Amino acid sequence: MEAILKNLSGRLNQAATDLVLLDPDDLQGLVSLMDVAREVADAARREDGLALFVQVAESIDAVLSMLVLFQIEGEAEKQAALKLVGEGITGLQDVLRNGPADAARATGMDAVLDRFVALTGRAVSHADERDAEQALAQLGSLVPPAAAMAAEVAPPPPKAPAPEAALGLALDPSLETSLVDEFVTEATEHLDSIESNLLALEEHPGDTEVINTIFRPFHTIKGVSGFLQLTPINRLAHETENLLDAARSGKLAVSPALVDVVLASVDLISQMVAAVRDLNGKGGGNGPVFAIEPLVARIRRVLAGEETQAPAAPARPEAGPNTAEAAETTQPAQPAREGAHARTTTIKVDTAKLDSLLNMVGELVVAQLQVRQDPIIQRVADQRLQRNLAQLSRITNELQKTAMSTRMVPIRATFQKMVRVVRDLSKKSGKAVELVMNGGDTEIDRNLVEEIYEPLMHMVRNSVDHGIEPPEGRPATGKPPVATITIGAEHKGDAILITIADDGRGLNRDKIRAKAVERGLIGPDEQPAPRELYNLIFQPGFSTADKVTDVSGRGVGMDVVVKTIEKVRGRVELDSTPGKGTTVTIVLPLTLAIIDGMVVRVGPERFIIPTLGIMESFKPEPAHYATVNQRIESLKVRGKLLPLVRVADLFHIDGAVRDPWDGLAVVVESDGRRCCLMVDTLLGKQEVVIKGLGERMQGVRGVAGGAILGDGSIGLILDIGKIYRMAGIDA
């Protein structure tokens, strides 16, 4: 009981704080406070003697629902309703301080409950506190919970819908676009949370707290979609909520079929929410038609206990230490009560404003450099001026770091989506696979998140389909029946490393080599190093699969993965051990807005090479230089010949150094390939703000963008991957 009371105290304190900041016209704020009220009710239901808390919390929920549904109008009436909510919260806080025994009479809560009843327009007789079930039954029949009230907004579902029935999605043009935007954002976050919690529930089907964290977001989506008259979303969310309510009340056991059908509901609602976003961008109107009735019928079969097994689910082996670790690492965060303080100190800001802020900070950094490097300023020997300039530099750098941090988000949400991918592919392929996540708190530029999702998913799919052996074949190799795929992220220098590793069979060198010879990528007598051989799978159309499946085998994807990663100035590295497994490493820059670069001079021009791709630089000697047929140039680096690429020739620059030993060689790497860029000299390392080249210069080959240097001149940022193609290295 002590733990429950402490839990209730924390939630009530959170509710009191939220109420102080609440605007009665803030729909999302009202819905958030409704969530807290439901959490109080859920927690109180688990202990006898706390029926009063259930009654008051449900009453608060009902009043807030009336505000959300515009059933209470007028500023004075709204404020009076919120004041009553505050009295209910304060009264329960007093109960906790004074002890729950005889609390209704001791604190005057009977009068408060009577006012709640008067506001909802219904009569209620208070039950004895010791009989919690009776109190809930009376309250449920006389003061409807918010779920029932929200459902009234949508038209009642037909009693016997036809299996092929479908509902069209429509958005009222008179609705404020900001209100719909908020719904789309909140619904997307809720659906992501539901999916990750569902996968945890599959591992721990008896955890009622996880069921509650799944139920509440569905309840919110249903209520707000009903208010917005988004009938298909409201109807499907309502049916799914009924299923989850039966599970959380103990009337229905959590089964594979239940998890499967709720995941299917998440997928379909996600599609409908995306359609709402598109309609809102067009100013409302009629949208696509969604056939939700087949899924509704399936939900009802599961609810009736007629379906307990997910379709085509492979038999899972006994849990072992791998499975235990996966269950721990994929366990979702605890409910919102643990993050209550962060919730009250977080605000939502339009990303366009953040991008604008970052751009202005970038301009400030450039302006500060220009001032410091101005020849007139540099000639001034005044110490006070130098101290002030140094202070300005420190403040600018701190401001830049703070502005950059606003673009950074944890990669955990992207990783958690891979849990669903592995689950579905595991069932489809008949392989038992567990996913382990490491480094989910590693922060990444939010613009990178969308870019890496598809490559990451493709790599994970390949690991399941190609890398992992069938479960019956693993024990013979000394491996557990359950295979493991590990995805992780970490910061390393000025880069982020994302790894996808499996403990499968590894890449088949003989198959790769045979396919490469067949396609003419290597000669019949060539024996490339293992890493060079592995990198051939990144060639377009390259596949060693014996048969094409709906998962992979067409040779489409790995080349797209590399191109996508290179587009964001990253690279992909591959390593594999036959019989042990394969590891793919994706190296990404910390941000897409600012990079660390090495400024080099080629003739009168200056270029910036991202330090992420630089391996080393050196001054070559004549003995290092070699040519093939007096045409292909190379330099010997650490005992290996690397192609020599003259930057001056690529960009037709006059006045550059011609003999390699009179200039410098910069060894760069992309996609596992290395070459030497020949430049005149290095001018130093500099953090630069990336600028687009505009539409007219968008197609310039070998260039990723531009940057303003300290003296105000422009330096072009080289794209190493494109440089390779310009030089014909990957031909």
C-alpha positions in Angstrom: 0.0 0.0 0.0 2.8 2.4 0.8 4.3 2.0 -2.7 0.9 2.7 -4.3 0.3 5.8 -2.2 3.8 7.1 -3.1 3.0 6.5 -6.7 -0.4 8.3 -6.5 1.3 11.2 -4.8 3.7 11.6 -7.7 1.0 11.5 -10.3 -1.2 14.0 -8.4 1.7 16.4 -8.0 2.2 16.1 -11.8 -1.5 16.8 -12.4 -1.4 19.8 -10.1 1.6 21.2 -12.0 0.0 20.6 -15.4 -3.2 22.2 -14.3 -1.5 25.5 -13.3 0.0 25.8 -16.8 -3.2 24.6 -18.6 -5.2 26.8 -21.0 -8.8 25.6 -21.3 -8.6 25.9 -25.1 -5.4 23.8 -25.3 -6.7 20.5 -26.6 -3.5 18.6 -26.3 -2.9 19.9 -22.8 -6.4 18.7 -21.8 -5.7 15.3 -23.3 -2.4 15.1 -21.5 -4.1 15.9 -18.2 -6.7 13.3 -19.0 -3.9 10.7 -19.3 -2.7 11.6 -15.9 -6.2 11.2 -14.4 -6.5 7.8 -16.0 -3.1 6.8 -14.6 -4.4 7.7 -11.1 -7.5 5.7 -11.6 -5.6 2.7 -12.9 -3.2 2.7 -10.0 -6.0 3.1 -7.4 -8.0 0.2 -8.8 -5.2 -2.2 -7.8 -5.7 -1.7 -4.0 -8.8 -2.1 -1.9 -9.9 1.0 0.1 -8.9 3.4 -2.7 -12.3 3.7 -4.4 -12.4 7.4 -3.6 -9.4 8.0 -5.8 -11.0 6.1 -8.6 -14.2 8.1 -8.3 -12.5 11.5 -8.3 -10.0 10.5 -11.1 -12.8 9.2 -13.3 -14.8 12.4 -12.5 -11.9 14.6 -13.5 -11.4 12.5 -16.7 -15.1 13.1 -17.5 -15.0 16.8 -17.0 -11.9 17.2 -19.1 -13.5 15.1 -21.8 -16.4 17.5 -21.8 -14.0 20.4 -22.3 -12.3 18.5 -25.2 -15.6 17.8 -26.9 -16.8 21.4 -26.4 -19.7 20.2 -24.1 -18.7 23.0 -21.7 -18.7 26.5 -23.4 -18.0 30.0 -22.2 -14.9 31.2 -20.5 -16.5 31.4 -17.1 -17.9 27.9 -17.3 -14.5 26.5 -18.5 -12.7 28.2 -15.7 -15.2 26.9 -13.2 -14.8 23.4 -14.5 -11.0 23.6 -14.2 -11.3 25.0 -10.7 -13.4 22.0 -9.8 -10.7 19.7 -11.3 -8.2 21.6 -9.1 -10.3 21.0 -6.0 -10.5 17.3 -6.8 -6.7 17.1 -7.1 -6.1 19.1 -4.0 -8.6 17.0 -2.0 -6.9 13.8 -3.0 -3.5 15.3 -2.0 -5.0 16.1 1.4 -6.2 12.5 1.6 -2.7 11.3 1.1 -1.3 13.6 3.7 -4.0 12.8 6.3 -4.4 9.0 5.5 -7.1 7.4 3.4 -9.2 6.1 6.3 -12.6 7.9 6.5 -11.2 10.4 4.0 -14.5 11.4 2.3 -15.9 12.9 5.6 -12.6 14.1 6.9 -11.8 16.2 3.9 -15.3 17.1 2.6 -14.7 15.1 -0.6 -18.4 14.1 -0.6 -19.3 17.7 -1.5 -16.7 17.8 -4.2 -18.0 14.6 -5.7 -21.5 16.1 -5.6 -20.3 19.1 -7.6 -18.7 16.8 -10.2 -22.0 15.0 -10.5 -23.9 18.2 -10.8 -21.6 19.4 -13.6 -22.1 16.2 -15.6 -25.9 16.4 -15.0 -26.3 13.1 -13.4 -27.1 11.8 -9.9 -24.9 9.3 -8.0 -25.0 7.7 -4.6 -21.6 7.2 -3.0 -20.6 3.6 -2.2 -18.8 2.6 0.9 -15.0 3.0 0.4 -14.3 -0.5 1.5 -16.1 -2.0 -1.5 -14.1 -0.7 -4.5 -15.8 -2.9 -7.1 -19.3 -1.6 -6.1 -18.1 2.0 -6.2 -16.6 1.5 -9.7 -19.8 -0.2 -10.9 -22.0 2.7 -9.7 -19.6 5.3 -11.0 -19.4 3.5 -14.4 -23.1 3.5 -14.8 -23.8 7.1 -13.6 -20.7 9.1 -14.5 -19.4 7.8 -17.9 -15.6 7.6 -18.3 -14.0 9.8 -21.0 -13.7 6.8 -23.3 -17.5 6.4 -23.6 -18.0 10.2 -24.0 -15.4 10.5 -26.7 -16.9 7.5 -28.6 -20.2 9.3 -28.8 -18.7 11.9 -31.2 -18.3 9.2 -33.9 -21.4 7.6 -35.5 -22.2 4.2 -33.9 -20.7 1.3 -35.8 -23.1 -0.9 -37.8 -24.3 -3.9 -36.0 -23.4 -6.4 -38.7 -20.8 -4.8 -41.0 -20.1 -6.5 -44.3 -16.5 -7.9 -44.5 -15.8 -5.7 -47.5 -17.2 -2.5 -46.0 -14.9 0.4 -46.1 -14.9 3.9 -44.7 -13.8 7.1 -46.5 -11.5 9.5 -44.7 -12.6 13.1 -44.7 -11.2 16.2 -43.1 -13.4 19.2 -42.3 -11.9 22.2 -44.1 -13.1 24.5 -41.3 -10.8 22.8 -38.7 -7.7 24.8 -37.8 -4.6 23.3 -39.5 -2.6 23.7 -36.4 -5.0 21.6 -34.5 -4.8 18.8 -37.1 -1.0 19.1 -37.1 -0.9 18.6 -33.4 -3.1 15.5 -33.7 -0.8 14.1 -36.4 2.3 14.7 -34.4 0.8 13.3 -31.2 -0.7 10.3 -32.9 2.6 9.4 -34.6 4.4 9.6 -31.3 1.7 7.5 -29.6 1.8 4.8 -32.4 5.6 4.5 -32.1 5.2 4.1 -28.4 2.5 1.5 -28.8 4.5 -0.5 -31.2 7.6 -0.7 -29.0 5.5 -1.5 -25.9 3.6 -4.3 -27.8 6.8 -6.0 -28.6 7.8 -5.9 -25.0 4.3 -7.2 -24.0 5.0 -10.2 -26.3 8.0 -11.0 -24.1 6.1 -10.3 -20.9 2.4 -11.1 -21.5 1.4 -10.8 -17.9 2.7 -7.3 -17.3 -0.5 -5.2 -16.7 1.5 -2.0 -16.5 2.7 -2.4 -20.1 -0.9 -3.2 -21.2 -2.0 0.1 -19.6 0.8 2.0 -21.4 -0.6 0.6 -24.7 -4.3 1.2 -23.8 -3.9 4.9 -22.9 -2.5 6.1 -26.2 -5.2 4.2 -28.1 -7.8 5.9 -25.8 -6.3 9.4 -26.6 -6.2 8.7 -30.4 -9.8 7.5 -30.3 -11.0 10.6 -28.3 -9.2 13.2 -30.4 -10.0 11.5 -33.8 -13.7 11.5 -32.7 -13.5 15.2 -32.0 -12.0 15.8 -35.4 -14.7 13.5 -37.0 -12.1 11.2 -38.5 -14.5 8.3 -38.4 -12.3 5.4 -39.7 -9.5 6.2 -37.2 -12.0 6.6 -34.4 -13.8 3.3 -35.2 -10.6 1.2 -35.5 -9.1 2.7 -32.4 -12.4 2.1 -30.5 -12.4 -1.6 -31.5 -8.8 -2.0 -30.6 -9.3 -0.2 -27.3 -12.1 -2.7 -26.4 -9.7 -5.6 -27.0 -7.0 -4.0 -24.8 -9.5 -3.2 -22.1 -10.4 -6.9 -21.9 -6.8 -7.8 -21.6 -6.0 -5.2 -18.9 -9.0 -6.2 -16.8 -7.9 -9.9 -16.9 -10.9 -11.0 -19.0 -8.7 -11.9 -22.0 -5.2 -13.5 -21.9 -2.5 -11.8 -24.0 -1.9 -14.1 -26.9 0.3 -14.0 -30.1 -2.9 -13.3 -32.0 -3.7 -10.3 -29.8 -0.3 -8.8 -30.3 -0.5 -9.5 -34.0 -3.9 -7.9 -34.5 -3.0 -4.8 -32.5 0.2 -4.4 -34.5 -2.0 -4.6 -37.7 -4.2 -1.9 -36.2 -1.2 0.3 -35.5 -0.1 -0.1 -39.2 -3.5 0.8 -40.6 -4.0 3.8 -38.2 -0.5 5.0 -39.2 -1.5 5.0 -42.9 -4.7 6.9 -42.0 -2.8 9.4 -40.0 -0.4 10.0 -42.9 -3.5 10.5 -45.1 -4.8 13.1 -42.6 -1.5 14.9 -42.8 -1.7 15.0 -46.6 -5.3 16.2 -46.5 -4.4 18.9 -44.0 -1.8 20.2 -46.4 -4.4 20.5 -49.1 -6.9 22.4 -46.8 -9.1 19.4 -46.0 -11.6 17.5 -48.1 -12.2 13.9 -48.9 -9.4 11.4 -48.8 -8.8 7.7 -49.6 -11.1 4.9 -48.5 -9.8 2.4 -46.0 -11.2 -1.1 -45.7 -11.1 -1.5 -41.9 -13.9 -4.0 -41.5 -11.8 -7.1 -42.2 -9.5 -6.0 -39.4 -12.4 -5.1 -37.1 -13.8 -8.6 -37.7 -10.5 -10.1 -36.8 -10.2 -8.0 -33.6 -13.7 -9.3 -32.6 -12.6 -12.9 -33.2 -9.6 -12.4 -30.9 -11.8 -10.6 -28.3 -14.2 -13.6 -28.4 -11.3 -16.0 -27.9 -11.9 -17.6 -31.3 -8.3 -16.8 -32.4 -5.3 -17.1 -30.1 -2.4 -17.9 -32.4 -0.8 -15.5 -34.9 -1.0 -16.8 -38.5 2.1 -18.7 -39.7 4.1 -18.1 -36.6 7.1 -20.4 -36.3 7.6 -22.5 -33.2 9.8 -20.6 -30.7 12.6 -22.5 -29.0 13.0 -22.5 -25.3 14.4 -19.2 -24.0 18.1 -19.1 -23.5 20.6 -16.4 -22.3 20.4 -14.7 -25.7 16.7 -14.3 -25.4 17.0 -13.0 -21.9 19.4 -10.2 -22.9 17.1 -9.3 -25.8 14.1 -9.1 -23.5 16.0 -6.8 -21.3 17.3 -4.5 -24.0 14.0 -4.2 -25.8 12.1 -3.4 -22.7 10.4 -0.1 -23.2 10.8 2.9 -20.9 8.6 3.0 -17.9 5.3 4.9 -18.0 5.3 8.7 -18.1 5.3 9.0 -14.3 9.1 8.6 -14.2 9.6 11.4 -16.7 7.0 13.8 -15.2 9.5 16.5 -14.4 10.9 16.5 -18.0 7.4 16.7 -19.3 6.7 20.0 -17.6 9.9 21.6 -18.8 9.7 20.6 -22.5 8.0 22.7 -25.2 7.4 22.0 -28.8 8.9 24.2 -31.4 8.3 24.3 -35.2 11.3 22.6 -36.8 11.4 25.4 -39.4 12.2 27.9 -36.6 15.0 25.7 -35.3 16.5 25.4 -38.8 16.3 29.2 -39.2 18.0 29.6 -35.8 20.8 27.2 -36.8 21.3 29.0 -40.1 21.6 32.4 -38.3 24.1 30.9 -35.8 26.0 29.6 -38.8 26.1 33.1 -40.2 27.2 34.4 -36.8 30.1 31.9 -36.8 31.2 33.0 -40.3 30.9 36.7 -39.3 33.0 36.2 -36.2 35.7 34.4 -38.2 35.8 37.3 -40.7 36.2 39.8 -37.9 39.0 37.9 -36.3 40.9 37.3 -39.5 40.4 40.8 -40.9 43.9 42.2 -41.6 43.1 45.5 -40.0 42.0 43.8 -36.7 45.1 41.5 -36.7 47.4 44.6 -36.9 45.8 46.1 -33.8 47.9 45.2 -30.8 45.4 46.3 -28.1 45.2 43.6 -25.5 41.7 44.6 -24.4 40.4 44.1 -28.0 42.1 40.7 -28.2 40.5 39.6 -24.9 37.1 40.8 -26.1 37.5 39.0 -29.4 38.5 35.8 -27.5 35.4 36.1 -25.3 33.2 36.7 -28.4 34.7 33.5 -29.9 34.0 31.5 -26.8 30.4 32.7 -26.6 29.9 32.1 -30.3 31.2 28.5 -30.0 28.9 27.8 -27.0 25.9 29.2 -28.8 26.8 27.1 -31.9 27.0 23.9 -29.7 23.6 24.7 -28.1 21.9 25.4 -31.4 23.4 22.2 -32.8 22.0 20.2 -29.8 18.4 21.3 -30.8 18.8 19.2 -33.9 20.0 16.1 -32.1 17.6 13.3 -31.2 18.3 9.9 -29.6 18.5 7.0 -32.2 16.5 4.7 -29.9 13.2 5.3 -31.7 14.8 4.2 -35.0 16.3 1.2 -33.4 13.0 0.2 -31.8 11.4 0.1 -35.2 13.9 -2.6 -36.2 12.4 -4.8 -33.4 9.2 -4.9 -35.4 11.2 -5.7 -38.6 13.0 -8.6 -37.0 9.9 -9.9 -35.4 7.9 -10.0 -38.7 10.8 -11.4 -40.7 11.5 -14.0 -38.1 7.9 -15.3 -38.4 7.9 -15.1 -42.2 11.2 -17.0 -42.6 10.7 -19.5 -39.8 13.9 -18.5 -38.1 14.2 -17.7 -34.4 15.9 -14.3 -34.1 16.3 -11.9 -31.2 17.4 -8.3 -31.6 19.8 -6.7 -29.1 20.1 -2.9 -29.0 23.0 -1.0 -27.7 23.7 2.8 -27.5 20.0 3.8 -28.0 20.7 7.1 -26.2 23.3 8.1 -28.8 22.1 11.4 -30.4 22.0 11.9 -34.1 21.0 14.8 -36.3 17.2 14.6 -36.7 17.6 15.1 -40.5 19.8 12.0 -40.6 17.1 9.8 -38.9 14.9 9.7 -41.9 17.8 9.2 -44.2 19.2 6.1 -42.4 15.9 4.3 -41.7 15.7 2.6 -45.1 19.4 1.6 -45.2 19.2 0.3 -41.7 16.1 -1.7 -42.4 17.6 -3.2 -45.5 20.7 -4.3 -43.6 18.6 -5.9 -40.9 16.5 -7.7 -43.5 19.6 -9.0 -45.2 20.9 -10.3 -41.9 17.7 -12.3 -41.2 17.3 -13.5 -44.8 20.9 -14.2 -45.9 23.0 -14.2 -42.7 21.0 -16.3 -40.2 20.9 -20.1 -40.7 17.7 -22.1 -40.2 17.3 -23.0 -36.5 17.7 -26.7 -37.1 21.2 -26.2 -38.5 22.7 -23.9 -35.8 23.3 -26.5 -33.0 25.5 -28.5 -35.3 27.9 -25.5 -35.5 27.8 -24.9 -31.7 25.4 -22.0 -31.9 22.2 -21.6 -29.8 18.9 -22.2 -31.8 18.0 -18.5 -31.3 20.1 -16.3 -33.5 21.1 -12.8 -32.4 21.3 -9.6 -34.4 22.9 -6.7 -32.6 22.5 -3.1 -33.6 24.4 -0.4 -31.8 25.5 3.2 -32.0 28.3 5.2 -30.6 30.2 8.5 -31.0 33.7 8.2 -32.2 35.6 11.4 -32.8 33.5 13.6 -35.1 31.5 10.7 -36.4 28.7 8.4 -35.4 29.2 4.6 -35.9 26.1 2.4 -36.4 26.8 -1.3 -36.5 24.6 -4.2 -37.5 26.1 -7.5 -36.5 24.7 -11.1 -36.7 26.0 -14.4 -35.5 25.0 -16.2 -38.7 26.9 -18.0 -41.4 28.9 -15.1 -42.7 29.4 -14.1 -46.4 30.2 -16.9 -48.9 33.4 -15.8 -50.5 33.3 -18.5 -53.2 29.8 -17.5 -54.3 30.7 -13.8 -54.3 33.8 -14.4 -56.4 32.0 -16.6 -58.8 29.3 -14.1 -59.3 31.9 -11.3 -59.7 33.7 -13.3 -62.4 30.4 -14.1 -64.2 29.6 -10.4 -64.3 33.0 -9.4 -65.4 33.8 -7.4 -62.3 37.0 -9.3 -61.7 39.2 -11.5 -63.9 39.1 -15.3 -63.6 42.6 -15.3 -62.2 42.2 -12.3 -59.8 42.3 -13.0 -56.1 41.2 -9.8 -54.4 41.6 -9.3 -50.6 38.5 -10.4 -48.5 37.4 -6.9 -47.8 37.6 -5.9 -51.5 35.7 -9.0 -52.4 33.0 -8.3 -49.9 32.6 -4.7 -51.2 31.5 -6.1 -54.6 28.0 -6.8 -53.1 27.5 -3.1 -53.2 27.5 -3.2 -57.0 24.1 -2.6 -58.6 22.2 -5.8 -59.3 24.7 -8.0 -57.4 23.1 -11.0 -55.7 24.2 -14.5 -54.7 20.7 -15.6 -53.6 19.7 -19.0 -55.0 16.1 -17.9 -55.2 14.2 -14.7 -55.2 11.9 -14.2 -52.2 9.6 -11.4 -51.1 12.3 -10.3 -48.7 15.4 -10.2 -50.9 17.3 -11.9 -53.8 16.8 -9.5 -56.7 20.1 -7.7 -56.2 18.3 -4.4 -55.6 19.2 -2.5 -52.4 22.8 -2.7 -51.4 23.9 -0.2 -54.0 21.0 2.0 -53.0 22.2 1.7 -49.4 25.6 3.0 -50.3 24.3 5.8 -52.4 21.9 6.9 -49.6 24.7 6.9 -47.0 27.1 8.7 -49.3 24.4 11.3 -49.9 24.7 12.3 -46.3 28.5 12.3 -46.4 28.8 8.9 -44.7 30.4 5.6 -45.7 29.6 1.9 -45.3 32.2 -0.7 -44.1 31.7 -4.5 -44.3 33.5 -7.3 -42.4 32.6 -11.0 -42.3 34.0 -14.2 -40.9 32.7 -17.4 -42.5 30.7 -19.5 -40.0 30.8 -16.7 -37.4 28.7 -13.8 -38.8 28.8 -10.4 -40.5 29.2 -6.9 -39.3 28.1 -3.8 -41.3 29.4 -0.4 -40.0 27.8 2.8 -41.1 29.9 5.9 -40.5 28.0 9.1 -40.4 28.8 12.8 -39.7 27.5 14.2 -36.4 25.4 16.7 -38.3 24.4 17.7 -41.8 24.7 21.4 -41.1 28.3 21.8 -39.9 31.4 19.7 -40.6 35.0 19.6 -39.7 37.0 19.9 -42.9 40.6 20.1 -44.1 41.1 23.2 -46.2 43.4 22.6 -49.1 44.7 24.8 -51.9 44.9 23.7 -55.5 46.3 26.4 -57.7 44.4 29.6 -56.8 41.4 27.7 -55.6 40.6 26.3 -52.2 38.6 23.2 -51.4 37.4 21.5 -48.2 37.8 17.7 -47.7 35.6 16.4 -44.9 37.8 15.0 -42.2 35.5 12.0 -41.8 36.9 10.6 -45.1 40.6 11.4 -44.6 42.8 8.6 -43.5 46.2 10.4 -43.7 48.2 12.9 -45.7 51.9 12.9 -46.7 54.5 14.4 -49.0 55.2 11.8 -51.7 58.7 11.0 -53.0 59.6 10.2 -56.6 60.1 6.6 -55.5 56.4 6.4 -54.5 55.2 7.3 -57.9 54.2 4.8 -60.6 52.2 4.7 -63.8 50.5 2.0 -65.9 50.7 2.4 -69.7 51.9 5.9 -69.1 48.3 6.8 -68.2 47.0 5.5 -64.9 48.9 7.1 -62.0 49.4 5.7 -58.6 51.3 6.2 -55.3 52.7 3.5 -53.1 51.2 3.9 -49.6 52.3 1.5 -46.9 53.3 -1.1 -49.4 50.1 -0.8 -51.5 49.5 1.1 -54.8 46.6 3.5 -54.6 45.2 5.5 -57.5 46.4 9.1 -57.8 43.6 11.6 -58.5 44.7 15.1 -59.5 42.1 17.6 -58.2 43.4 20.2 -60.6 42.6 18.0 -63.6 39.1 17.1 -62.4 38.1 20.7 -62.1 40.3 22.1 -64.9 42.3 24.4 -62.7 45.4 26.1 -64.1 48.5 27.0 -62.1 48.5 23.9 -59.8 51.5 21.8 -58.9 52.2 19.2 -61.5 54.8 16.9 -60.0 53.4 14.8 -57.0 56.6 15.3 -55.0 56.1 19.1 -55.1 52.6 18.9 -53.6 50.8 16.8 -51.0 48.8 13.5 -51.2 45.7 13.2 -49.1 44.6 9.5 -48.6 40.7 9.4 -48.6 38.3 6.5 -48.3 34.8 5.9 -49.3 32.9 2.6 -49.6 36.0 0.7 -48.6 38.0 2.1 -51.5 41.0 4.4 -51.1 42.8 6.8 -53.4 45.3 9.7 -53.1 44.0 13.2 -53.8 46.8 15.4 -55.1 46.7 19.0 -53.8 49.2 21.8 -53.6 49.2 22.3 -49.8 47.2 22.0 -46.6 45.9 25.3 -45.2 44.5 23.9 -41.9 41.5 22.3 -40.3 38.3 24.4 -39.9 34.7 23.9 -38.8 32.6 25.1 -41.7 28.9 25.7 -42.2 27.6 23.9 -45.3 25.8 26.0 -47.8 23.8 24.8 -50.8 25.0 25.8 -54.2 21.6 26.8 -55.5 19.6 25.3 -58.4 22.0 26.4 -61.1 25.0 24.6 -59.7 23.1 21.7 -58.1 24.5 19.3 -60.7 28.2 20.1 -60.3 30.0 16.8 -60.1 32.3 16.0 -57.2 31.0 18.8 -55.0 28.8 18.3 -51.9 28.3 22.0 -51.2 30.1 25.2 -50.4 31.3 27.0 -47.3 32.3 30.6 -46.5 35.8 30.7 -45.2 37.2 33.0 -42.6 38.4 35.7 -45.1 34.9 35.7 -46.7 35.9 33.7 -49.8 34.1 30.5 -50.9 35.5 27.0 -50.6 33.9 24.0 -52.3 33.3 20.9 -50.2 34.5 17.8 -52.1 32.2 14.7 -52.3 34.6 11.7 -52.1 32.2 9.2 -53.5 31.5 11.4 -56.5 35.2 12.1 -56.9 35.7 8.3 -57.4 33.2 8.2 -60.1 34.6 11.3 -61.8 38.0 9.7 -61.8 36.7 6.4 -63.1 38.0 4.4 -60.1 34.9 2.3 -59.7 34.4 1.7 -63.4 
